[in-house]
Amino acid sequence: MAAKTQRSLQDIIDIILRKIFLVVLQQPSKNDPNIVFLALTAAKILSEGRTLVLSCTMMDRVLIDRLSGDFPSAEPPFRYLVGCYRRACDELKRVVLVKNASFRSEIVFTIKQARKLVISYCRLYVGNPNMFKTSGHVSGASYLMSMIFAKVSTHMDEFGDEFGDDTFDSPPGFINEFFRDGDDGNLELVVQDLFEKLRQSVDGISPLGNFQQPMRALLWLIEYPNNAKILVNHPRWIPKKTNLPIGEGRMIEIESILGAFLRVSALPDSKEFKSTPDVGQQCFSEASNRRSVDLSSLTTIKKAMNILYDGLVAVFHKLLNNQDTQERVLEYLAEVIKKNSARSCMQVDPLSFASYGMLVNLSSVMLRLCQPLLDGAAKWREQIDHKYLFHNTRLDFRQLTTMHASSEEVSAWLEEENSSKDTHELEAQEGMSSGTRKEYSLTCECFFITTRVLNLGLMKAISEFEHLFEDYTLLGQASTFYKLVIIWLVDFVGGFKIPLPSTCPMKFASIPEHFVDDAMNFLEIAFGVPEVSEGVVLLSDKFTIRKNIYELLEYLWNIPSRLNAWKQIAREEKGMYLNFLNLLINDSMYLLDECLNKNISQLKKIEVEMTNSTKWEQRSVEERVEIMRLFHSQENIVRSNMKLANGNVGMLAFTSEQIPAPFLLPEMVIHLFYSRHFNIYSNKYKMHSTSAYGKIVVSSSSLITKIYVYIARGDKEMNVFPAAISKDGQSYNEKLLTSQLFKYVADNLWKIHENRNIIQEFVELGLKVKSAVYEALNEASNAEAILGEIPDEFLDPILHTLMRDPVILPSSRMSVDRPVIQSHLLNGNTLNDPFTRCHLTQDMLIPNTELKQRIEDFIRSQRKRK
């Protein structure tokens, strides 16, 4: 048998290229409608004295002839090119079957060149669709849009149908490669067309329509920096005035690309601009006659709007954090404000100004963009420059009514301010006034833009549409923002202290009046909404308010007369003072548990996921953006909660140093909490990004250690505290706490350079606890041997321990141990009988002297027997 003939490298490449481009240079023996015979091309090649074999150098020529020729059965150009890319990818997978390494390398190079050439011609075609014969087929840009929608769509979008009827999936990697390296003029025209198609796809769409796919497509496109620059330089980014019979405010909403997305709203608009599907007709027609379950449509709309807000925030965030696009985004926001500035008037022409929906949506977006500023107000507040009101060239605040100064007074004050500067600053100011614009931080820009957007949007709409009161998230965010505004304003008059300055400082007098009006009006509205005042506002503010109280008390603590009064209260008003201490304990427990067991654990999971680059890259852009948003949000929460917890723990530290006795009362040691706080030293809470809040965690751990030491100092003779720690089953066992935890904590204290005496006393406390453990074990063993089986009536029904001071609960008539029920009642939220939930206070407890006597008799009799 003859040996099988080995194909040459040239023959292999010829076969592969014919498969990729679906062309042949010789008349095929079989008629395949998908394969094109390039007869003219073959004739030219033969006339040049070359063989009819495809090679890397001939790809360009063959591809042009295939696309330019008139072949009735051939695919349209763009579909054909995408098919070439797909077939090239398939051939690349088969290369592994080639055993010859040198052949394999050359083949891989040729296939990749073919794929690169296909991408190049795709860009040429979508930018110049008339360069090849199309026979009336769909344009390449339309196919490209279909590919993008197919890429960003889920199996079934939650609102609306899939976009379009003709979905056109792209081969893996095609759409990314198409945009990744494309920066030529042809691609700019294509991307501009895509952005225009996205605008048209959401024009006049309500929240019940399909805005999600276009939103995801927009976000996907701007992930590529070149596309982002094309967007902000698009003719419809800030559209010029048209001949439409509408005002400039309405025009920027209708005609701009982002305006089309921002106007997606459930808020009613003028009939000329009604959106579809009609929200009112579909969800709330004859609402009074519908079942309550049907009215869940409101929840559906809220969910849709939150999806819209998240998408818009992601778009703005991406563009604002890109130095090449940031300025144009700020210009767009300024144009929206300027063209709608007269919307603050009493009577508004709907044809002249943007809709309520757009400006409320923009209000929500700006509040979310300001979230880092709100979470770390003290840190970022320094970047809010008061001079922006007078010297920025983006927004004109001088036309607004000021708090307490005429325009002449403001001008005179500014002139005086400028004249007091040194020569360098004066020259800088003159340069600015002559056309050179001073640069302000993005934080500063966003703060002032948000104040204007809220004034024109949310504050106007909230008086018109009652159902906005049900958007507790939006109201909560606005409440937090206006608190920041108030704090910033109060700084101009010397802070929160009395008396106020005798004359109004010009910094305060010159601010726009609506800053104060909006803040006061909104807070008045918010306090009237229970879900906001009690849920969003008070829940989030409770610990902040208490922290301020603790800081005031700490100040009073340093005044000898106040300190003596404090000590007197601790001696004479034991009930009130113990409640106060328990309030501190419960607050710190809650905040630390939230941080350690919830927030940091969640951060740890996210960090693990982000460090796995393979899985992280497999996630979509939207998922990564959402995960990063959640990560930074949790970081901010941890920082905030740890600072608030430190306020509580710090209060306990300086009170326990001077007044340790209350912490050693039976009801207090039963309510023991300190050893649980040692979770803060656990390795599982260490993060890659601990620099963001690690110092706060270290500070808290140091304060908790000092509390231990201070209480132990007040307990040198009785050893009540070590005994209490040794019995704390929730947080302690002998092996962990004595041999590991105290030593581990002491080692950490050395690392943070804690006071040597504090560390030494802490270690000594650990030794006392270890001794207390052994004593407790011996005592328990002896008690069990002496007392034997204890009658159930002598056991506390809550902790199931032998009662020493039984009392009767008036409602349930149950007998419990006094320290146990006192510890229960010390929590201000549980002033009730644990068995009947009826009201109960300590003065209502009835001593059970008869049972106490029987218990003492039982103990004596059992001891005599042994």
C-alpha positions in Angstrom: 0.0 0.0 0.0 1.3 3.5 -1.0 2.0 5.9 1.9 -0.4 8.7 2.5 0.8 11.9 0.8 1.6 14.7 3.3 0.1 18.1 2.4 2.4 21.0 2.2 2.0 24.1 4.4 0.8 26.1 1.4 -1.9 23.5 0.6 -3.1 23.5 4.2 -3.3 27.3 4.4 -5.2 27.3 1.0 -7.8 24.8 2.3 -8.3 26.8 5.6 -8.7 30.2 3.8 -11.2 28.7 1.3 -13.2 27.4 4.3 -13.0 30.8 6.0 -13.9 33.0 3.0 -16.2 30.5 1.3 -14.4 31.1 -2.1 -12.6 29.0 -4.7 -10.3 29.9 -7.5 -11.1 26.9 -9.6 -14.5 25.8 -11.0 -15.9 23.4 -8.3 -17.0 20.0 -9.2 -20.1 20.3 -7.1 -22.4 23.3 -7.1 -22.6 24.7 -3.5 -24.7 27.9 -3.3 -22.7 29.1 -0.2 -19.3 28.9 -2.1 -18.4 31.6 -4.6 -16.2 30.9 -7.6 -14.0 34.0 -8.2 -13.5 33.5 -11.9 -12.2 37.0 -12.7 -9.8 36.9 -9.7 -8.5 33.5 -10.8 -7.9 34.8 -14.4 -5.9 37.8 -13.1 -3.8 35.5 -10.9 -3.0 33.2 -13.8 -2.1 36.1 -16.0 0.5 37.1 -13.4 2.0 33.7 -13.7 1.0 32.6 -10.1 -0.6 29.4 -9.0 -4.3 29.4 -7.9 -3.6 28.8 -4.2 -4.8 31.2 -1.5 -2.2 32.6 0.9 -1.9 35.2 3.6 -0.8 37.9 1.0 -3.8 37.2 -1.2 -6.5 37.5 1.5 -7.1 41.3 1.1 -7.5 40.9 -2.7 -9.8 37.9 -2.5 -12.0 39.6 0.2 -12.4 42.7 -1.9 -13.4 40.7 -5.0 -15.9 38.7 -3.0 -17.5 41.7 -1.5 -17.5 43.8 -4.7 -18.8 41.1 -7.0 -22.3 40.4 -8.1 -23.2 37.0 -6.7 -27.0 36.5 -6.4 -26.9 33.7 -3.9 -24.3 35.2 -1.7 -25.0 36.6 1.8 -25.2 40.3 2.4 -21.8 41.9 3.2 -22.0 42.3 7.0 -23.5 38.8 7.6 -20.8 37.3 5.3 -18.0 39.1 7.2 -19.3 38.0 10.6 -19.6 34.5 9.2 -15.9 34.7 8.1 -14.9 35.7 11.6 -16.9 32.8 13.1 -15.4 30.3 10.7 -11.9 31.7 11.5 -12.5 31.1 15.2 -13.6 27.5 14.4 -10.5 26.8 12.3 -8.3 28.3 15.1 -9.7 25.6 17.5 -8.8 22.8 15.0 -5.2 23.9 14.7 -4.2 21.8 17.6 -4.7 18.8 15.4 -1.7 19.9 13.3 1.3 17.9 14.6 4.1 19.9 12.9 4.9 22.7 15.3 6.3 25.0 12.6 3.3 24.5 10.4 1.0 25.1 13.4 2.6 28.4 14.2 2.3 29.7 10.6 -1.3 28.5 10.4 -2.2 30.3 13.6 -0.6 33.5 12.3 -2.5 33.3 9.0 -5.9 32.7 10.7 -5.4 35.6 13.1 -4.5 37.8 10.2 -7.6 36.7 8.4 -9.7 37.5 11.5 -8.1 40.9 11.8 -8.7 41.7 8.2 -12.4 40.7 8.6 -12.8 43.1 11.5 -11.2 45.9 9.5 -13.6 45.3 6.6 -16.6 45.2 9.0 -15.6 48.7 10.3 -15.2 49.9 6.7 -18.6 48.5 5.7 -20.7 49.8 8.6 -19.0 53.2 8.1 -19.6 53.2 4.3 -22.5 50.8 3.6 -22.5 51.9 -0.1 -19.0 50.7 -0.8 -20.2 47.2 -1.6 -23.3 46.0 -3.3 -26.0 45.4 -0.7 -29.1 44.7 -2.9 -31.3 46.4 -0.3 -30.3 44.3 2.6 -30.2 45.5 6.2 -27.3 47.9 7.0 -24.3 46.7 8.9 -25.0 49.3 11.6 -28.4 47.7 12.2 -26.8 44.2 12.4 -24.2 45.7 14.9 -27.0 47.1 17.1 -28.7 43.7 17.0 -25.5 42.1 18.1 -25.1 44.5 21.0 -28.6 43.9 22.2 -28.2 40.2 22.0 -25.0 40.5 24.0 -26.5 42.6 26.8 -29.9 40.8 27.0 -30.9 38.2 29.5 -33.2 35.2 28.7 -36.2 37.3 29.5 -36.0 40.9 30.4 -38.2 41.8 33.4 -40.0 44.7 31.7 -40.9 44.8 28.0 -40.1 42.3 25.2 -36.8 41.6 23.6 -35.6 44.4 21.4 -36.4 43.9 17.8 -37.5 40.8 15.9 -34.2 39.9 14.1 -31.6 39.2 16.7 -28.2 38.5 15.3 -25.7 36.9 17.7 -22.1 37.7 17.2 -19.3 35.1 17.4 -17.4 35.0 20.7 -15.0 38.0 20.8 -16.2 39.7 17.6 -18.1 42.6 19.1 -15.4 43.3 21.7 -12.6 43.2 19.0 -14.7 45.4 16.8 -14.8 48.3 19.3 -11.6 47.6 21.2 -9.0 48.7 18.7 -11.2 50.9 16.5 -10.3 54.6 16.6 -10.6 55.6 13.0 -13.1 58.1 11.5 -15.3 55.4 10.0 -16.0 53.9 13.4 -16.8 57.3 14.9 -19.7 57.7 12.4 -20.9 54.2 13.2 -20.8 54.7 17.0 -22.6 58.0 16.6 -25.3 56.2 14.6 -25.6 53.5 17.4 -26.1 56.2 20.1 -28.8 57.8 17.9 -30.5 54.4 17.5 -30.4 53.9 21.3 -32.0 57.3 21.8 -34.7 56.5 19.4 -35.3 53.1 21.0 -36.3 54.7 24.4 -37.9 57.8 23.0 -41.3 58.1 24.6 -41.0 54.8 26.6 -42.6 54.5 30.0 -41.2 52.3 32.9 -43.4 49.5 31.6 -41.6 49.6 28.2 -38.3 48.1 27.2 -35.7 50.6 28.4 -33.5 48.0 30.0 -31.8 46.6 26.9 -31.0 50.1 25.5 -29.7 51.2 28.9 -27.4 48.1 29.2 -26.3 48.7 25.6 -25.4 52.3 26.4 -23.4 51.2 29.4 -21.6 48.5 27.5 -20.6 50.9 24.7 -19.1 53.5 26.9 -16.9 50.9 28.6 -14.7 51.5 25.6 -13.0 54.9 26.1 -13.2 55.9 22.4 -16.9 55.3 22.4 -17.3 57.4 25.6 -15.5 60.3 23.9 -17.7 59.9 20.8 -20.8 60.0 23.0 -20.0 63.3 24.7 -19.0 64.9 21.4 -22.2 63.6 19.7 -24.3 66.3 18.0 -27.1 65.2 20.2 -25.1 65.3 23.5 -26.1 69.0 23.9 -28.4 69.5 20.9 -28.7 72.9 19.2 -31.9 74.7 19.0 -34.4 73.2 16.5 -37.4 74.5 14.7 -39.7 72.5 17.0 -42.4 74.6 18.8 -40.9 73.9 22.2 -38.7 75.7 24.7 -35.0 74.9 25.3 -35.7 73.1 28.5 -38.1 70.6 26.8 -35.8 70.4 23.8 -32.8 69.2 25.7 -35.0 66.5 27.2 -36.5 65.4 23.8 -33.4 65.8 21.6 -30.4 64.8 23.8 -29.3 61.2 24.1 -29.3 61.1 27.9 -32.5 63.1 28.0 -34.3 60.2 26.3 -33.3 57.9 29.1 -33.8 60.5 31.9 -37.4 61.1 30.8 -38.5 57.5 31.3 -40.9 58.0 34.2 -44.2 57.1 35.7 -45.0 60.7 36.6 -47.7 62.1 34.3 -46.6 64.5 31.5 -48.3 66.8 29.1 -50.5 64.9 26.6 -48.2 66.0 23.8 -45.4 64.0 25.3 -47.3 61.0 26.8 -45.2 57.9 27.1 -46.1 54.3 26.2 -47.2 51.9 27.5 -49.5 54.1 29.5 -48.7 53.6 33.2 -52.0 55.0 34.5 -54.1 53.0 32.1 -52.3 49.7 32.6 -51.8 49.8 36.3 -54.3 52.1 37.9 -57.4 52.3 35.8 -60.5 51.7 38.0 -58.1 51.1 40.9 -61.0 51.4 43.5 -62.7 48.3 41.9 -59.6 46.2 41.8 -58.3 43.7 44.3 -55.4 44.8 46.5 -53.2 42.2 45.0 -53.6 43.9 41.6 -52.4 47.2 43.1 -48.9 45.6 43.5 -48.3 47.4 40.2 -46.9 50.2 42.2 -44.2 47.9 43.5 -43.5 46.8 39.9 -43.1 50.4 38.8 -40.8 51.2 41.8 -38.7 48.2 40.8 -38.4 49.4 37.2 -37.5 52.9 38.3 -34.7 51.5 40.6 -33.3 49.6 37.6 -33.4 52.8 35.6 -31.7 54.8 38.4 -29.0 52.1 38.8 -28.3 52.2 35.0 -28.2 56.0 34.9 -25.9 56.2 37.9 -23.6 53.7 36.3 -23.5 55.7 33.0 -22.8 59.1 34.8 -20.3 57.5 37.1 -18.4 56.0 34.2 -18.3 59.3 32.3 -17.5 61.5 35.3 -14.6 59.3 36.3 -13.1 59.6 32.8 -10.9 62.7 32.5 -11.6 62.8 28.7 -15.4 63.0 29.2 -15.9 64.5 32.7 -16.0 68.2 31.5 -18.6 67.5 28.8 -20.8 65.7 31.4 -20.7 68.6 33.7 -21.5 70.9 30.8 -24.5 68.8 30.0 -25.8 69.0 33.6 -25.2 72.7 33.6 -27.2 73.1 30.3 -30.1 71.1 31.7 -30.2 73.4 34.8 -29.8 76.7 32.8 -32.4 75.8 30.2 -34.9 74.9 33.0 -33.9 77.5 35.6 -37.3 79.3 35.2 -39.0 76.1 36.2 -38.8 77.4 39.8 -41.6 79.9 39.0 -45.2 79.3 40.1 -46.6 78.8 36.6 -44.7 76.6 34.2 -45.4 76.0 30.5 -45.0 72.2 29.9 -43.9 72.9 26.3 -41.0 75.1 27.5 -39.4 73.1 30.2 -38.3 69.5 30.9 -40.9 67.2 32.5 -41.2 66.5 36.2 -40.1 62.9 35.3 -36.8 63.9 33.9 -35.8 66.3 36.7 -37.0 63.9 39.5 -34.9 61.1 37.8 -31.9 63.5 37.6 -32.5 64.4 41.3 -32.3 60.7 42.2 -29.2 60.2 40.0 -27.4 63.2 41.5 -28.2 62.1 45.1 -26.8 58.7 44.4 -23.7 60.2 42.8 -23.2 62.2 46.0 -23.5 59.2 48.2 -19.7 59.0 49.0 -19.9 62.7 50.0 -22.8 61.9 52.3 -21.2 58.8 53.8 -18.0 60.7 54.7 -19.3 64.2 55.0 -16.6 65.5 57.4 -13.8 64.3 55.0 -15.4 65.7 51.8 -17.0 68.8 53.2 -13.6 70.6 53.0 -13.8 70.3 49.2 -17.1 72.2 49.0 -15.7 75.7 48.1 -18.0 78.6 48.9 -16.3 80.6 46.1 -17.8 78.3 43.5 -21.0 80.3 43.9 -19.3 83.4 42.5 -16.4 82.4 40.4 -17.5 79.3 38.5 -18.3 79.8 34.8 -20.6 76.8 34.5 -23.7 77.9 36.6 -24.8 81.5 37.4 -25.7 81.6 41.0 -25.5 85.4 41.2 -28.9 85.7 39.6 -30.5 83.8 42.5 -31.9 85.6 45.5 -29.4 85.6 48.4 -30.1 85.0 52.1 -29.4 88.4 53.4 -27.4 90.5 51.0 -28.0 92.6 47.9 -26.0 92.1 44.7 -24.1 95.4 45.5 -23.2 94.1 48.9 -22.0 90.8 47.6 -19.9 92.5 44.9 -18.4 94.9 47.4 -17.6 92.0 49.8 -16.0 89.9 47.0 -13.9 92.9 45.9 -12.7 93.3 49.5 -12.0 89.6 49.8 -9.9 89.8 46.6 -8.0 92.8 47.7 -7.0 91.1 51.0 -5.2 88.3 49.1 -1.6 88.2 48.4 -0.2 89.2 45.0 -0.1 85.6 43.7 -3.8 85.0 44.6 -4.8 88.3 43.1 -3.1 87.5 39.8 -4.8 84.2 39.8 -8.1 85.8 40.3 -7.5 88.4 37.6 -6.5 85.6 35.2 -9.7 83.8 36.0 -11.8 86.9 35.4 -10.1 87.4 32.0 -11.2 84.1 30.7 -9.2 81.4 32.6 -11.6 79.3 34.5 -10.6 78.2 38.0 -10.7 74.4 38.5 -13.0 73.0 41.2 -13.0 69.5 42.5 -15.6 67.0 41.2 -17.0 66.8 44.7 -17.6 70.5 44.7 -19.2 70.5 41.3 -21.6 67.7 42.1 -22.6 69.3 45.4 -23.7 72.6 43.8 -25.2 70.9 40.8 -27.3 68.7 43.1 -28.6 71.6 45.0 -29.9 73.2 41.8 -31.3 70.0 40.4 -33.2 69.2 43.6 -34.6 72.8 43.6 -35.9 72.4 40.1 -36.8 68.7 40.3 -37.7 66.9 43.5 -38.7 70.0 45.5 -41.1 71.1 42.8 -42.5 67.6 42.1 -43.0 66.6 45.7 -45.7 69.2 46.2 -47.5 68.0 43.1 -47.3 64.2 43.3 -48.2 62.6 46.7 -47.0 59.2 45.7 -43.4 60.5 45.8 -43.9 60.3 49.6 -43.9 56.5 49.2 -40.4 56.4 47.6 -38.7 56.1 51.0 -35.3 55.5 49.4 -35.4 58.7 47.5 -36.6 60.7 50.5 -34.0 59.2 52.7 -31.2 60.1 50.3 -32.6 63.6 50.0 -32.8 63.9 53.8 -29.2 62.9 54.2 -28.1 65.4 51.5 -30.0 68.3 53.1 -28.5 67.5 56.5 -25.1 68.0 54.8 -26.3 71.3 53.4 -27.4 72.4 56.8 -24.1 71.4 58.4 -22.2 73.2 55.7 -24.3 76.4 56.1 -24.1 76.4 59.9 -20.3 76.4 59.6 -20.5 79.9 58.2 -22.1 81.2 61.4 -19.7 79.5 63.8 -21.2 76.1 64.0 -24.0 74.8 66.3 -23.4 77.1 69.3 -25.2 79.9 71.0 -25.1 82.9 70.9 -25.1 83.5 67.2 -22.9 86.2 65.7 -24.3 89.7 66.3 -24.0 90.4 62.6 -24.8 88.0 59.7 -21.5 86.8 58.2 -21.3 87.6 54.5 -20.5 84.0 53.7 -23.9 83.0 55.0 -25.7 86.1 53.8 -24.5 85.6 50.2 -25.6 82.1 49.6 -28.7 81.4 47.5 -31.9 81.6 49.6 -33.3 78.4 48.2 -30.5 76.4 49.8 -32.0 77.1 53.2 -35.6 77.1 52.0 -35.3 73.7 50.3 -33.6 72.2 53.3 -36.2 73.4 55.8 -39.1 72.6 53.5 -37.9 69.1 52.8 -37.2 68.3 56.5 -40.6 69.6 57.4 -42.1 67.3 54.7 -39.9 64.3 55.7 -40.8 64.6 59.4 -44.5 64.3 58.3 -43.8 60.9 56.7 -43.6 58.2 59.4 -41.6 55.9 57.2 -39.0 58.6 56.6 -39.0 60.3 60.0 -39.0 57.0 62.0 -37.5 54.6 59.6 -35.0 56.2 57.3 -34.1 59.4 59.2 -34.3 58.4 62.8 -33.0 54.9 62.4 -29.9 56.1 60.5 -29.6 59.2 62.8 -30.2 57.6 66.2 -26.6 56.6 66.7 -25.2 59.8 65.3 -27.4 61.8 67.7 -26.3 59.7 70.6 -22.7 60.1 69.5 -23.1 63.8 69.7 -24.6 63.5 73.2 -21.7 61.3 74.3 -19.2 63.9 73.0 -21.0 66.6 75.1 -20.9 64.3 78.2 -17.2 63.7 77.6 -16.6 67.4 77.6 -18.6 67.8 80.9 -16.6 64.9 82.4 -13.5 67.0 82.3 -15.1 69.7 84.4 -14.5 68.8 88.1 -17.9 70.0 89.4 -19.7 68.1 86.6 -17.7 65.0 87.3 -18.6 65.1 91.0 -22.3 65.5 90.0 -22.0 62.5 87.7 -20.5 60.4 90.4 -23.4 61.4 92.7 -25.9 60.4 90.1 -24.2 57.0 89.7 -24.5 56.5 93.5 -28.0 57.8 94.1 -29.9 57.1 90.9 -28.8 53.5 90.3 -31.7 52.5 88.1 -31.4 55.4 85.7 -27.6 55.1 85.6 -27.7 51.4 84.9 -30.2 52.0 82.1 -27.8 54.5 80.7 -24.9 52.1 80.8 -27.0 49.4 79.2 -27.9 51.8 76.4 -24.2 52.3 75.7 -23.6 48.5 75.8 -26.5 47.6 73.5 -25.6 50.3 71.0 -22.0 49.2 70.8 -23.0 45.6 70.6 -25.4 46.3 67.7 -22.9 48.4 65.7 -20.0 46.0 66.2 -22.1 43.0 65.4 -23.4 44.7 62.2 -19.8 45.5 61.2 -18.1 42.3 62.1 -20.7 39.7 61.4 -22.5 41.3 58.5 -20.7 44.1 56.7 -17.1 42.9 56.9 -18.1 39.3 56.1 -19.9 40.5 53.0 -16.8 42.6 52.1 -14.7 39.5 52.5 -16.8 37.5 50.1 -16.7 40.3 47.5 -12.9 40.6 47.9 -12.4 36.9 47.4 -14.5 37.1 44.2 -12.6 40.1 42.9 -9.2 38.4 43.5 -10.3 35.5 41.3 -9.6 37.2 38.0 -11.0 34.4 35.9 -14.5 34.4 37.4 -14.4 38.2 37.8 -13.8 38.7 34.0 -16.6 36.3 33.2 -19.1 38.7 34.8 -20.8 41.3 32.7 -19.9 44.9 33.0 -23.2 45.7 34.7 -22.6 43.0 37.3 -19.1 44.2 38.0 -20.3 47.8 38.4 -23.1 46.7 40.7 -20.7 44.5 42.8 -18.2 47.4 43.1 -21.0 49.8 44.1 -22.1 47.4 46.8 -18.4 46.9 47.9 -17.8 50.7 48.3 -21.2 51.1 50.0 -20.4 48.4 52.6 -17.0 50.0 53.2 -18.6 53.3 53.9 -21.1 51.6 56.3 -18.3 49.9 58.1 -16.4 53.2 58.5 -19.5 54.9 59.7 -20.7 52.2 62.1 -17.2 51.7 63.6 -16.9 55.5 64.3 -20.3 55.5 66.0 -19.4 52.3 68.0 -16.2 54.0 69.1 -18.3 56.8 70.5 -20.2 54.4 72.7 -17.2 52.3 73.6 -15.2 55.5 74.4 -17.9 56.6 76.7 -17.8 53.3 78.6 -14.0 53.5 78.8 -13.8 56.9 80.5 -16.8 56.2 82.8 -15.5 52.8 83.8 -12.2 54.3 84.7 -13.7 56.6 87.3 -16.9 54.7 88.3 -16.3 50.9 87.9 -18.7 49.8 90.7 -22.0 49.7 88.6 -20.4 47.3 86.1 -19.8 44.8 88.9 -23.5 44.6 90.1 -25.1 41.1 89.7 -27.6 42.3 87.1 -24.8 43.9 85.1 -22.3 41.0 85.1 -25.1 38.7 83.9 -25.7 41.1 81.0 -21.9 40.8 80.3 -20.9 41.9 76.8 -17.2 42.7 76.9 -15.7 39.4 76.0 -17.9 39.2 72.9 -16.1 42.3 71.6 -12.9 40.3 71.2 -14.3 39.1 67.9 -12.7 42.3 66.6 -9.3 40.7 66.8 -10.3 37.7 64.7 -8.3 37.0 61.5 -11.4 36.5 59.5 -12.1 40.3 59.7 -8.8 41.2 58.1 -9.3 42.7 54.7 -7.1 43.6 51.7 -8.5 47.1 52.0 -8.2 47.6 55.7 -6.4 50.9 55.2 -9.8 52.4 54.5 -11.1 51.7 58.0 -8.4 49.7 59.8 -7.4 52.5 62.1 -10.9 52.8 63.3 -11.1 49.1 64.1 -7.7 49.3 66.0 -9.0 52.2 68.0 -12.1 50.3 69.0 -10.1 47.3 70.1 -7.8 49.5 72.2 -10.8 51.1 73.9 -12.4 47.7 74.7 -9.2 46.5 76.3 -9.1 49.6 78.5 -12.7 48.9 79.7 -11.5 45.4 80.8 -8.6 46.9 82.7 -10.6 49.7 84.3 -13.3 47.4 85.6 -10.7 45.0 86.9 -9.0 47.8 88.8 -12.2 48.4 90.7 -12.5 44.7 91.5 -9.1 43.9 93.1 -10.5 42.3 96.2 -13.8 40.5 95.3 -12.7 39.1 91.9 -16.3 39.4 90.6 -15.2 40.4 87.1 -12.9 37.5 86.4 -15.5 35.1 87.7 -18.2 36.7 85.5 -15.9 36.4 82.4 -15.2 32.7 83.2 -18.9 32.0 83.3 -19.7 33.7 80.0 -20.5 30.7 77.9 -21.3 32.6 74.8 -17.9 34.0 74.3 -15.5 32.1 76.5 -14.1 28.7 77.1 -11.0 28.0 79.1 -8.8 26.8 76.3 -9.5 29.6 73.9 -9.7 32.7 76.2 -7.0 31.9 78.8 -4.3 30.2 76.6 -5.0 32.0 73.3 -7.3 35.0 73.3 -5.8 37.0 76.1 -2.3 36.3 74.8 -3.4 37.1 71.2 -5.0 40.4 72.3 -1.9 41.4 74.3 0.3 40.7 71.2 -1.9 42.9 69.1 -1.7 45.7 71.8 2.1 45.6 71.5 1.8 46.1 67.8 -0.3 49.2 68.1 2.0 50.6 70.8 -0.6 50.5 73.6 0.4 51.7 77.0 2.7 49.1 78.7 0.8 49.3 82.0 -2.5 48.6 80.3 -1.1 45.5 78.6 0.4 44.2 81.8 -2.8 44.6 83.7 -4.7 43.0 80.9 -2.4 40.0 81.0 -2.8 39.8 84.8 -6.6 39.8 84.3 -6.2 36.9 81.9 -4.4 34.9 84.6 -7.2 35.7 87.1 -9.8 34.5 84.7 -7.9 31.3 84.2 -7.9 30.8 88.0 -11.5 31.6 88.1 -12.3 29.0 85.5 -10.7 26.3 87.7 -12.4 27.5 90.8 -15.8 27.6 88.9 -15.2 24.0 87.7 -14.3 22.8 91.2 -17.3 24.7 92.7 -19.6 23.3 90.1 -18.3 19.8 90.7 -18.6 20.2 94.5 -22.1 21.8 94.2 -23.3 18.9 92.0 -21.9 16.4 94.5 -23.3 18.2 97.5 -26.7 19.3 96.2 -27.4 16.4 93.9 -30.6 16.8 91.8 -32.1 20.2 92.4 -35.9 20.5 92.4 -37.2 22.3 89.3 -39.0 24.9 91.5 -35.7 26.1 92.8 -34.3 26.7 89.3 -34.6 30.0 87.5 -36.9 29.4 84.5 -34.9 31.6 82.2 -31.3 30.5 82.8 -32.1 27.2 84.5 -29.7 28.0 87.4 -30.2 27.8 91.1 -32.0 30.9 92.4 -30.5 32.9 95.2 -32.9 35.8 95.4 -36.2 34.7 93.9 -38.9 37.3 93.1 -42.5 37.0 91.8 -43.6 38.6 88.5 -47.0 40.2 89.1 -48.5 39.3 85.8 -47.4 35.7 85.2 -46.8 34.9 88.9 -43.6 33.2 87.9 -40.7 33.1 90.3 -37.3 34.1 88.8 -33.9 35.1 90.1 -33.7 38.9 90.8 -30.4 39.5 88.9 -31.7 37.6 85.9 -35.0 39.6 85.5 -33.2 42.9 86.3 -30.7 42.2 83.5 -33.7 41.6 81.2 -35.4 44.8 82.2 -32.2 46.9 81.8 -32.8 46.8 78.1 -35.1 49.7 77.5 -36.9 47.8 74.6 -37.9 44.9 76.9 -39.8 46.5 79.8 -42.2 43.5 80.0 -42.8 40.2 81.6 -40.9 37.6 79.4 -43.8 35.1 79.9 -46.9 37.3 79.3 -45.4 40.4 77.5 -47.2 42.6 80.1 -45.6 45.8 81.3 -43.1 45.3 84.0 -40.6 47.5 85.9 -38.1 46.7 88.7 -40.2 48.3 91.4 -43.1 45.9 90.5 -41.0 42.8 91.5 -42.3 41.0 94.6 -39.7 39.3 96.8 -40.6 35.6 97.2 -39.3 35.2 100.8 -41.0 31.9 101.3 -39.3 30.3 98.3 -36.0 31.9 99.2 -36.2 30.4 102.7 -36.9 26.9 101.3 -33.9 27.2 98.9 -31.6 28.1 101.8 -33.0 25.2 103.9 -32.5 22.8 101.0 -28.8 23.9 100.6 -28.2 23.5 104.3 -29.8 20.1 104.5 -27.9 18.8 101.5 -24.6 20.0 102.9 -25.3 18.3 106.3 -25.9 15.0 104.5 -22.5 15.1 102.8 
